[in-house]
Amino acid sequence: MFVLASPLVDWSAIWKICLMALAAGAGTVVIFGFMLLGLKFAGTSEAHGTQGGSRVGGLAVAVLCGGICIGIIVLGIYAMTQK
């Protein structure tokens, strides 16, 4: 039987918080990685065989993922200041 501070701690809430923190942390890193990948495709020149559409697509992915990362950071700071 696991009775460690059970009247004081809501273990189901802590489990949910840890799971969401893991998902948000890993999700932010993955989105940032896609932003870097988009920047890689946006920065390649046409001399390397890429077409203009891949540059525009890469830039669009980079801008979208960068905006999402900034939004996550702003939301995290807002959540910390409201507690």
Stockholm file with secondary structure:
# STOCKHOLM 1.0

chainA/1-83         MFVLASPLVDWSAIWKICLMALAAGAGTVVIFGFMLLGLKFAGTSEAHGTQGGSRVGGLAVAVLCGGICIGIIVLGIYAMTQK
#=GR chainA/1-83 SS CCCSSTTTCCHHHHHHHHHHHHHHHHHHHHHHHHHHHHHHHHHCCGGGTCCHHHHHHHHHHHHHHHHHHHHHHHHHHHHHHTC
#=GC SS_cons        CCCSSTTTCCHHHHHHHHHHHHHHHHHHHHHHHHHHHHHHHHHCCGGGTCCHHHHHHHHHHHHHHHHHHHHHHHHHHHHHHTC
//
